[in-house]
Amino acid sequence: MFRLTRSTSILWRGMLLAVWVAWIPPSYAQSLEELHKKAIKEGVVNFYGTLAQVNAEKILPVFEKTFPGVKVNHIDITSDGLVARAVTEARGGKTIGDIFQAPLETAIQMHNQKLLLDVTLPEAAAYPANMKGPYWIASNLQFIVVAWNTNLVNPADQPKRIDDLADPKYKGRLVAEPRDSEFLMGLAKHKFKNDEKAIALLQKIAANQVEFHKGHSQLTELLSAGQASVCVTCYAHQFPGRMKKGAPVNFLIAEGIGSINATAVFKDAPHPNAAMLFARWAASAEGQKVYARGGRAPAHPDVKPVDAIRPEKLYPLGVDDIKEYPKYEKIWKEVFKLR
């Protein structure tokens, strides 16, 4: 019979330890300093992200300053455009992107196309379960809110709640983003907890002849320039900075829909060390503080937003809600007659 002696026990423990160390993913095995040294040799990280320029210009340069020698190449187009571009590149046999950062439902689309890496970052340990997944981690929260131009909407006519948008006085004065079916999901799943009531309100809003424009930054610019009166689905974080500079805009803080923006790493990223460095920095408490200073609502549980952009009544969309996205997207398109 084989007997486990003290020497063989030590040997086995050493072998198991070696196997365990070899198994540890690179993101765990390396410090940010070690990743930085390797990332310098790559020199760049291709960032496929929907981060608005007003935020990007405050956030991305801080990463470059923190990790000199690594430049961020920001591919700034809509979430649909990013997916289309990444898929086209993949079909052509090339992976150009390193980091993908966009609404969670878009990240899910990317993963379904087998374009994202399954990886767990050490920094993910600080996040609650609903803020991370096997291939993504929340970068920030977005609040979909009603907003308006204060020069075009009298104080007495300013909406006090989402339901007010059904009032005929807003007919021909509303704009929205055509892909924001999250708005309907938030109403159905969390405000009314009833599909019929949510759809009924949406139909009344649709009767006011909503005009659609792609890109939330464009919606905000239209309001700021006085080319639109009221926005149904704007992003709260895009307003404080403009308001401080005197733009005639304001937004509804009483209620809104909350959604997750996710960070993921491309599978076969051409700059893998730079990609991992950015992903880990963005998820860290220090990186999240930079996102907060850049005007975003950080996802890290210990970091708070700088500006008061979180709605008092928040209808948050979680992972389980997003699984029903196709259902509500279909209804959204049908109500507004969108293709």
C-alpha positions in Angstrom: 0.0 0.0 0.0 1.2 3.5 -0.9 2.1 5.6 2.2 2.1 9.4 2.1 5.3 10.4 3.8 6.1 13.9 5.1 8.5 14.5 2.2 6.0 13.3 -0.5 3.3 15.4 1.2 5.4 18.5 0.8 6.2 17.5 -2.7 2.5 17.1 -3.6 1.6 20.4 -2.0 4.4 22.1 -4.0 3.1 20.6 -7.2 -0.5 21.6 -6.5 0.6 25.1 -5.7 2.5 25.3 -9.0 -0.6 24.1 -10.9 -2.8 26.6 -9.0 -0.4 29.5 -9.8 -0.2 28.5 -13.4 -4.0 28.5 -13.5 -4.4 32.0 -12.1 -5.7 34.3 -14.9 -3.1 37.0 -15.9 -5.4 39.7 -14.5 -5.0 38.2 -11.0 -1.3 37.3 -11.3 -0.1 40.8 -12.3 -0.2 44.1 -10.6 -1.3 47.2 -12.4 2.4 48.3 -12.4 3.4 45.1 -14.1 0.6 45.4 -16.6 1.7 49.0 -17.3 5.2 48.0 -18.1 3.9 45.5 -20.7 1.3 47.9 -22.0 4.0 50.5 -22.8 5.4 48.1 -25.3 2.0 48.0 -27.0 1.6 51.7 -26.8 -2.1 52.1 -27.4 -5.5 50.8 -26.3 -8.3 50.9 -28.9 -11.4 52.0 -26.9 -14.7 51.1 -28.6 -17.0 53.1 -26.3 -20.1 55.2 -26.2 -18.5 57.6 -23.7 -19.8 61.1 -24.7 -17.0 63.5 -25.7 -18.0 65.9 -22.8 -17.1 63.0 -20.4 -14.4 61.4 -22.5 -12.3 64.5 -22.5 -12.2 64.5 -18.7 -11.7 60.8 -18.2 -9.5 59.3 -20.9 -6.6 61.8 -20.5 -6.4 60.9 -16.8 -5.8 57.3 -17.7 -3.0 58.4 -20.1 -1.5 60.6 -17.4 -1.7 57.8 -14.8 -0.1 55.3 -17.2 2.2 57.3 -19.4 3.2 55.6 -22.7 -0.3 54.2 -23.3 -2.5 56.3 -25.6 -6.2 55.8 -25.8 -7.6 55.6 -29.3 -11.3 56.4 -28.7 -13.7 55.1 -31.4 -16.7 57.3 -30.7 -19.9 56.2 -32.5 -23.3 54.9 -31.4 -23.6 51.5 -29.7 -25.2 50.0 -32.8 -22.4 51.4 -34.9 -19.8 49.9 -32.6 -21.3 46.5 -32.8 -21.7 46.7 -36.6 -18.1 47.8 -36.9 -16.7 45.0 -34.6 -18.7 42.3 -36.3 -17.6 43.5 -39.8 -14.0 43.5 -38.6 -14.3 40.0 -37.1 -15.8 38.7 -40.3 -12.9 40.1 -42.2 -10.6 38.1 -39.9 -9.3 41.1 -37.8 -9.8 42.2 -34.3 -9.0 45.9 -33.9 -10.8 46.8 -30.6 -9.3 46.2 -27.2 -11.9 47.6 -24.8 -15.7 47.6 -25.4 -17.7 50.0 -23.2 -21.4 50.5 -23.9 -24.9 49.8 -22.5 -25.1 46.3 -21.0 -27.6 45.1 -23.6 -25.1 46.0 -26.3 -22.4 44.2 -24.5 -24.7 41.1 -24.5 -25.1 41.4 -28.3 -21.3 41.5 -28.6 -20.9 38.4 -26.4 -23.5 36.6 -28.5 -21.3 37.3 -31.5 -18.4 35.6 -29.5 -16.4 38.8 -29.6 -15.8 39.3 -25.9 -13.4 37.6 -23.5 -14.6 35.7 -20.5 -12.5 37.1 -17.7 -12.9 38.0 -14.0 -11.0 41.1 -12.8 -9.6 41.2 -9.3 -11.5 44.6 -8.8 -14.8 42.8 -9.4 -14.7 41.5 -5.8 -15.9 44.9 -4.6 -19.0 44.9 -6.8 -22.4 43.4 -6.0 -23.6 40.5 -8.1 -25.9 42.6 -10.3 -23.0 44.8 -11.4 -20.8 42.2 -12.9 -20.9 39.1 -15.1 -18.6 36.4 -16.5 -17.4 38.8 -19.3 -18.4 42.3 -18.1 -18.3 44.6 -15.2 -20.3 47.8 -14.7 -18.4 51.0 -15.6 -21.1 53.5 -14.7 -24.9 53.9 -14.4 -26.9 55.9 -16.8 -30.1 57.6 -15.9 -32.7 58.1 -18.6 -34.6 61.3 -17.7 -37.0 63.8 -19.2 -35.3 67.1 -20.0 -36.2 70.4 -21.6 -35.0 73.8 -22.9 -35.9 76.4 -20.3 -36.3 79.2 -22.9 -38.8 77.2 -24.9 -40.8 75.7 -22.0 -42.4 78.0 -19.5 -42.0 77.1 -15.8 -45.7 76.3 -15.5 -45.4 73.9 -18.5 -42.3 72.0 -17.3 -43.0 68.3 -16.7 -43.2 67.2 -13.0 -43.3 63.5 -13.8 -43.0 61.2 -16.8 -46.8 60.9 -17.1 -47.0 64.6 -18.0 -45.6 63.9 -21.4 -49.0 62.5 -22.4 -50.5 66.0 -22.2 -51.5 67.3 -25.7 -49.7 70.6 -24.9 -46.4 68.8 -25.8 -47.6 67.7 -29.3 -44.9 68.3 -31.8 -42.5 69.3 -29.1 -40.9 66.0 -28.1 -37.7 64.3 -29.2 -36.3 60.9 -28.2 -33.7 58.3 -29.0 -35.2 55.6 -31.3 -33.3 52.7 -29.5 -34.4 53.6 -25.9 -36.8 50.8 -25.3 -35.4 50.7 -21.8 -37.7 53.6 -21.2 -40.7 51.3 -21.7 -39.0 48.5 -19.7 -38.5 50.8 -16.7 -42.1 51.9 -16.8 -43.5 48.4 -17.2 -41.2 46.5 -14.9 -40.7 49.0 -12.1 -42.9 52.2 -12.3 -46.3 50.6 -13.0 -45.3 46.9 -12.6 -47.8 46.4 -15.4 -47.3 46.1 -19.1 -50.7 47.4 -20.1 -50.4 50.6 -18.1 -47.0 51.3 -19.4 -48.0 50.7 -23.0 -51.1 52.9 -22.6 -48.9 55.8 -21.4 -46.4 55.2 -24.2 -49.2 55.3 -26.7 -50.4 58.7 -25.4 -46.9 60.0 -25.6 -46.6 58.7 -29.2 -49.8 60.6 -30.1 -47.8 63.8 -29.4 -45.7 63.0 -32.5 -42.3 62.3 -31.0 -39.4 63.2 -33.3 -36.4 60.7 -33.1 -32.7 61.4 -33.4 -29.9 58.9 -32.9 -27.4 59.6 -30.2 -28.1 61.0 -26.8 -25.4 63.7 -27.2 -27.2 64.9 -30.2 -30.5 65.1 -28.3 -28.8 67.2 -25.6 -27.2 69.5 -28.2 -30.6 70.0 -29.9 -32.1 71.1 -26.5 -29.1 73.3 -25.7 -29.3 75.0 -29.1 -33.1 75.6 -28.8 -33.8 73.2 -31.7 -36.0 71.0 -29.5 -38.2 71.8 -26.6 -38.6 68.5 -24.5 -36.5 65.3 -24.6 -38.3 62.1 -23.5 -35.1 60.0 -23.2 -32.0 62.0 -22.4 -29.1 61.1 -20.2 -28.9 63.0 -16.8 -25.1 63.1 -16.7 -25.0 65.2 -19.9 -26.7 68.2 -18.2 -24.9 69.5 -15.1 -21.8 70.6 -17.0 -23.8 72.4 -19.6 -26.0 74.0 -17.0 -23.0 75.3 -15.1 -21.8 77.0 -18.3 -25.2 78.7 -18.7 -27.0 76.4 -21.2 -30.8 76.9 -21.0 -31.6 73.3 -20.1 -32.9 71.4 -17.1 -33.9 67.8 -16.4 -36.5 65.9 -14.3 -34.9 64.7 -11.0 -38.2 63.4 -9.6 -38.0 60.1 -11.5 -36.1 58.2 -14.2 -34.9 54.9 -15.5 -31.5 53.5 -14.5 -29.4 51.3 -16.8 -25.9 49.8 -16.7 -23.0 50.7 -18.9 -20.6 47.7 -19.0 -16.8 47.4 -19.7 -15.6 44.3 -21.5 -12.3 43.1 -23.1 -12.3 42.0 -26.7 -11.4 38.4 -27.4 -8.1 38.3 -29.3 -7.5 42.0 -28.4 -4.4 43.2 -30.4 -3.1 45.0 -27.3 -4.0 42.5 -24.5 -2.0 44.1 -21.7 -3.2 47.6 -22.4 -6.8 46.3 -22.6 -6.5 44.5 -19.3 -4.8 47.6 -17.8 -7.7 49.9 -18.9 -10.4 47.4 -17.8 -8.9 47.0 -14.3 -8.3 50.8 -13.9 -11.8 51.6 -15.0 -13.2 49.1 -12.4 -10.9 50.2 -9.6 -12.0 52.7 -6.9 -9.5 55.2 -8.3 -10.7 54.9 -11.8 -14.3 55.1 -10.7 -13.5 58.4 -8.9 -12.2 59.7 -12.3 -15.5 58.6 -13.9 -17.3 60.6 -11.2 -15.3 63.7 -11.8 -15.9 63.3 -15.5 -19.6 63.6 -14.9 -20.6 59.9 -14.8 -22.5 58.1 -12.1 -19.9 55.4 -10.9 -21.0 51.8 -10.5 -18.5 51.1 -7.7 -20.5 50.8 -4.4 -18.0 53.0 -2.5 -17.8 55.9 -5.0 -20.5 58.5 -5.3 -21.3 60.8 -8.3 -20.2 64.4 -8.0 -23.4 66.0 -9.3 -26.9 65.3 -8.2 -28.0 63.3 -11.3 -29.6 60.3 -9.6 -33.4 60.5 -9.9 -35.3 60.5 -6.6 -37.4 57.7 -7.8 -35.3 55.3 -9.8 -36.6 52.5 -11.9 -33.4 50.3 -12.3 -33.0 47.8 -15.1 -31.1 44.7 -14.0 -29.7 41.7 -15.8 -33.1 39.8 -15.5 -34.9 42.8 -17.1 -32.4 42.9 -20.0 -33.2 39.3 -20.8 -36.7 40.5 -21.8 -35.2 43.3 -24.0 -36.4 41.8 -27.3 -40.0 41.8 -26.1 -40.1 45.4 -25.1 -38.0 46.5 -28.1 -40.7 45.0 -30.3 -43.5 46.8 -28.5 -41.5 50.1 -28.5 -41.0 50.0 -32.2 -44.7 49.1 -32.8 -46.0 52.0 -30.7 -43.8 54.6 -32.3 -43.9 52.9 -35.8 -40.1 52.6 -35.9 -38.2 50.2 -38.2 
